[in-house]
């Protein structure tokens, strides 16, 4: 299994509160991604990173920000959580953009 | 129209059956193609890459038709353990190589 750890794995939070999800990898892969998965929509890319401090928006980036200060860590922040951000969040890593990517186990977030 | 489309299923088949999944993609610039498998409440995992010449891995065969922008996955001699959702995935140059996922096709193999 790829060395990817997501934390927290499960979280319940209130509307309007900030939330940060962490993705940690031990593989030294250049590319890191955050996806969300919802019924009827499948996996959708939120943000991705192609190196330390190099990030870009994905398909559904509104309401989310990211940071990558170290190769091994990619943080996803919901500045003010909303109920529409209730979802399963998957972090993923890749050695080469567009090549095989490996996923973390997911973070289940519920915003009430 | 979604960029990658799959029949969501579910496909309910008996053990030992042969089942085929189809996937169409809309962007002719798509460059790489994959099938991922996702078990319930688990992360997606790579099943196989898809090559223009077609490729086989045990009971699984993947085909690509670039002219028709169509990908297929064939599973022979289905096992109970094949029950999962199968995700079609494409990447293309003008999207920075990011992977675009289909919604997935659910397969349920029954005894």
Interface residues (C-beta under 8 A of the other chain):
Chain A: X33 X35 X40 X41 X42 X43 X44 X45 X48 X56 X58 X90 X96 X97 X98 X99 X100 X101 X102 X103 X104 X105 X106
Chain B: X31 X32 X34 X41 X42 X43 X44 X45 X46 X49 X87 X91 X92 X96 X97 X98 X99 X100 X101 X102 X103 X104
